[in-house]
């Protein structure tokens, strides 16, 4: 295959994770190993940065700063939820790529981001512009098709389980059979995160918290919920509940969703925990209901991230570059689990078109018949993903994170109105 000489552009999109920057570190580290790659750029705030020609020179960053990305949460390059809406947007993307001789484009993101990458690649092909596009999986929701799991998922589960155990120590001290503790977690259409809370249980203590887990895959009814809570309080000092934000009723309607939508038309969720809290107060008078909403903390908790997850995020970034150098395009890096008893993980590739806008649901056979607990199949799947701890450097008692210099690349085109 003819060697493709040119520049790299890497971007991040959607909600960050505690390990998404590790993927960028993987891209930069690997890209610097290849002579055919002349410059390594980052786009600030995803496709918005491309449209506005806001590119930075990542090759000029210190190696110390690139290594520090491995333990830095958030999206170091900035992110967005902007949707390329019109042909003019797509034409502008290609115009910027041509102006800066971008021949390799790597986009770390979830379902919608992979759709964006796929459309950019298709347009380049239509215009005869040689461009290799590889997606890098990213989402705490763990709902991307074709990949065994997603970078970001293991870390959010590790943080969630730690929180469940910590809060439960408090609940154990305060409860007298009259306390319900609700923890709301993210997960728009799939219950992978909420299900992960089951790892907080000790193997030989099945009655450990969380006592009840409510998933988007299992239709919610008030009657069953009240009965579930009463059953737990009859035997325990408190009832620990984990609920996914995407909880739905028997008709598939979200039990709590705002009227607003994001740029991709997704309803803005949040409030499932408050809804359950209200049901407890309404149907179980005299019972105290307490709510913890983890919100953005669950995806930013670098201090409690999984080393396995971090290593695989870095590996995904490296694999994206290697694949593109080898001539691959229109693909997303996947994580492939080994078939041995001892957990191993390698990378593979899947067509972007198979990932774009798809959703991988939690298998229903991994949920016990009670609908509120997980069986051994899920535990065997998720346990390896939370192993190991990332060593964070501390200064004056607090963790320190990467700070990029963000040296701007020269703008070669005129301004563009978004």
Secondary structure by P-SEA (a helix, b strand, c coil): ccccbbbbbbbccccccccaaaaaaaaaaaaaacccccbbbbbccaaaaaaaccccccccccaaaaaaccccccccccccccccccaaaaaaaaaaaaaacccbbbbbbcaaaaaaaaaaaaaaaaaccbbbbbbbbbcccccccccccccaaaaaaaaaaaaaaaaaaaaaacccccbbbbbbbbbccccccccccccccccccccccccbbbbccbbbbaaaaaaaaaaaaacccbbbbbbbcccccccccccccccccccccccccccaaaaaaaaaaaccccbbbbbbbbccccccccccccaaaaaaaaaaaaaaaaaaaaccccbbbbbbbbccccbbbbbbcccccccccccccccccccccccccccaaaaaaccccccbbbbbbbcccbbbbbbbcccccccccccccc
